[in-house]
Amino acid sequence: MRPGLLRVLDTLTDTPAMILGHRLDVLGANPLAKALYTDFDALPSRDRNLARFVFLDPTAHDLLADWETAARGTVAALRLYAGRHRHDPRLNELVGELSVRNEDFRQWWADHDVLQYTHGLELYRHPLVGEFILAYESLTLPDDPDQALYLYTAEPDSPSEHALRLR
């Protein structure tokens, strides 16, 4: 990740933000995104991956209130990247690992669904602040289409915005 992008993440203090690579690798996350999901920086570099988090971290089932929809979307996003990067050994290793370790992943991978995250809503059930909804926007970086900036926002003056403030 470019140093300038890291500085952008550091300036975003009121909204969770992450930069994801083409394997859903978490290349960078601001403090609010780390508080929302997990401190990816504290994990071994191999484990700094949103798909691994969704399918292998037991806290993801509790955090993502509609885990199945989020998990299916994660599989479909990986499927999109697999079509673009067929010869990426690390992507193939990730898909193999998730297929072996998680029955849901294995079944949904076989469905061949494809999804490009652009925007949407995600319902969270955070252990510290309870249930809230965030909208996300995915902004693909023009000079590196394999990286995207994900921004998560709450409706102004909503219970969700108040939950974010409690971080």
FENLIN-V298332 format. One record per pair of residues at least 4 apart in sequence whose ideal C-beta (glycine too) atoms are under 6 Angstrom apart, sorted by sequence separation. I is the first residue (numbers start at 1). J is the second residue. D is the distance in Angstrom with one decimal. If there is no record, write none. Layout:
BEGIN
i;j;d
I;J;D
I;J;D
END
This chain:
BEGIN
i;j;d
1;5;5.1
20;24;5.5
21;25;4.0
29;33;4.0
43;47;4.2
52;56;5.0
53;57;4.8
59;63;5.7
60;64;5.7
67;71;5.7
81;85;5.7
98;102;5.5
105;109;5.9
154;158;5.6
1;6;5.9
12;17;4.5
29;34;5.2
34;39;4.5
43;48;5.3
47;52;5.7
140;145;5.5
21;27;5.2
54;60;5.0
61;67;5.1
64;70;4.4
85;91;5.6
99;105;6.0
125;131;5.0
141;147;4.8
154;160;3.8
53;60;5.6
98;105;4.3
99;106;4.5
154;161;3.9
9;17;5.5
18;26;5.8
19;27;4.6
40;48;4.4
124;132;5.6
140;148;4.9
19;28;4.5
123;133;5.3
138;148;4.9
139;149;4.6
154;164;5.4
18;29;4.3
29;40;5.5
121;133;5.7
122;134;5.5
138;150;5.4
17;30;4.9
5;19;5.9
26;40;4.3
121;135;5.5
136;150;5.8
137;151;5.0
18;33;4.7
16;32;4.3
17;33;5.7
120;136;6.0
136;152;5.1
16;33;3.9
54;71;5.3
1;19;5.7
12;30;5.3
119;137;5.0
134;152;4.3
135;153;5.3
9;28;5.2
16;36;4.8
54;74;4.9
118;138;5.4
134;154;5.7
9;30;4.5
117;138;4.7
6;28;5.7
26;48;4.6
51;74;5.2
25;49;5.2
26;50;6.0
24;49;5.7
1;27;4.4
24;50;4.2
1;28;5.0
24;51;4.7
51;78;5.8
133;160;5.0
132;160;3.8
132;163;4.0
75;108;4.3
75;109;5.7
80;114;4.8
129;163;4.2
79;114;5.0
72;108;5.5
80;116;5.6
76;113;4.2
129;166;4.7
76;114;5.5
77;115;5.3
76;115;3.5
77;117;5.8
73;115;5.5
55;98;5.3
55;102;4.5
55;105;5.2
66;123;5.5
65;123;4.0
22;81;4.7
65;125;4.5
63;124;5.9
23;91;5.0
23;94;5.7
22;146;4.0
21;147;5.7
19;147;5.8
20;148;5.5
19;149;5.5
18;150;4.9
35;167;5.1
17;151;5.2
15;151;5.9
16;152;4.2
15;152;5.9
15;153;5.3
END
